[in-house]
Amino acid sequence: MTESFLSIKQGLTEAIEFSEGKPNQAVVHEFSPVDVKNIRAKIGMSQNEFASAFGISVSTLRHWERGDRTPQGPALVLLNVVAKEPALVLKALSS
């Protein structure tokens, strides 16, 4: 068996154990809900500027800010990082 196979097998075993509620070594990342309007206000950007800077449609941003929808998946991860380190994210995206 290759090293890649063993790594994948270990990951699957950990995932199964986690889903069964058994203690294991799996690392679980949980992201807290975000206040998108507050994040944008702290950065000092308009809705159009924020949406453009982070690759979000203005319509989606407005829905998030009104609470009609909530960010999920990669968008939630991005917003959590932006909330903590906005300057670093903007710098990384400008390169």
C-alpha positions as CSV (number, residue, x, y, z in Angstrom):
1,M,0.0,0.0,0.0
2,T,1.2,3.4,-0.8
3,E,1.7,6.3,1.6
4,S,-1.1,8.2,0.0
5,F,-3.5,5.3,0.4
6,L,-2.6,4.9,4.1
7,S,-3.2,8.6,4.7
8,I,-6.6,8.5,3.0
9,K,-7.5,5.3,4.9
10,Q,-6.6,6.9,8.2
11,G,-8.7,10.0,7.3
12,L,-11.7,7.9,6.5
13,T,-11.3,5.9,9.7
14,E,-11.2,9.1,11.7
15,A,-14.2,10.5,9.9
16,I,-16.2,7.4,10.6
17,E,-15.2,7.4,14.3
18,F,-16.1,11.0,14.6
19,S,-19.5,10.5,13.0
20,E,-20.2,7.7,15.5
21,G,-19.3,9.9,18.4
22,K,-16.1,8.0,19.3
23,P,-13.1,10.0,20.5
24,N,-10.4,10.2,17.9
25,Q,-7.7,12.5,16.6
26,A,-9.8,14.1,13.9
27,V,-9.4,17.9,13.7
28,V,-12.8,19.6,13.4
29,H,-12.9,23.2,12.3
30,E,-16.0,25.1,13.3
31,F,-16.7,28.6,12.2
32,S,-18.8,31.0,14.1
33,P,-21.6,33.0,12.5
34,V,-20.5,36.4,11.4
35,D,-22.0,39.9,11.4
36,V,-21.2,40.8,7.8
37,K,-22.4,44.4,8.1
38,N,-20.2,44.9,11.2
39,I,-17.2,43.4,9.4
40,R,-17.7,45.7,6.4
41,A,-18.2,48.8,8.7
42,K,-15.0,48.0,10.6
43,I,-13.1,47.9,7.3
44,G,-14.8,51.2,6.2
45,M,-16.0,50.0,2.9
46,S,-19.2,50.6,1.0
47,Q,-21.2,47.5,0.0
48,N,-19.9,47.9,-3.6
49,E,-16.3,48.2,-2.5
50,F,-16.5,45.2,-0.1
51,A,-18.3,43.0,-2.6
52,S,-15.7,43.8,-5.3
53,A,-12.7,43.4,-3.0
54,F,-13.8,39.9,-1.8
55,G,-15.4,38.5,-4.9
56,I,-19.0,38.6,-3.6
57,S,-22.0,39.8,-5.5
58,V,-23.6,43.0,-4.1
59,S,-26.9,41.2,-4.1
60,T,-25.5,38.3,-2.0
61,L,-23.9,40.8,0.4
62,R,-27.1,42.7,0.9
63,H,-29.0,39.4,1.6
64,W,-26.3,38.5,4.2
65,E,-26.5,42.0,5.8
66,R,-30.3,41.9,6.0
67,G,-30.2,38.4,7.5
68,D,-32.3,36.9,4.6
69,R,-29.4,34.4,4.0
70,T,-26.3,33.4,5.9
71,P,-22.8,32.8,4.4
72,Q,-22.0,29.1,4.1
73,G,-18.9,27.1,3.2
74,P,-15.9,28.9,1.7
75,A,-17.7,32.3,2.1
76,L,-18.1,31.8,5.8
77,V,-14.4,30.8,6.1
78,L,-13.4,33.9,4.2
79,L,-15.5,36.2,6.2
80,N,-14.2,34.8,9.5
81,V,-10.6,35.4,8.3
82,V,-11.5,38.9,7.1
83,A,-13.1,39.7,10.5
84,K,-9.8,38.8,12.2
85,E,-7.2,39.9,9.7
86,P,-8.7,42.2,7.1
87,A,-5.5,43.9,6.1
88,L,-3.7,40.6,5.5
89,V,-6.6,39.3,3.4
90,L,-6.7,42.5,1.3
91,K,-2.9,42.3,0.9
92,A,-3.0,38.7,-0.2
93,L,-5.8,39.4,-2.7
94,S,-4.0,42.4,-4.2
95,S,-0.9,40.4,-5.1
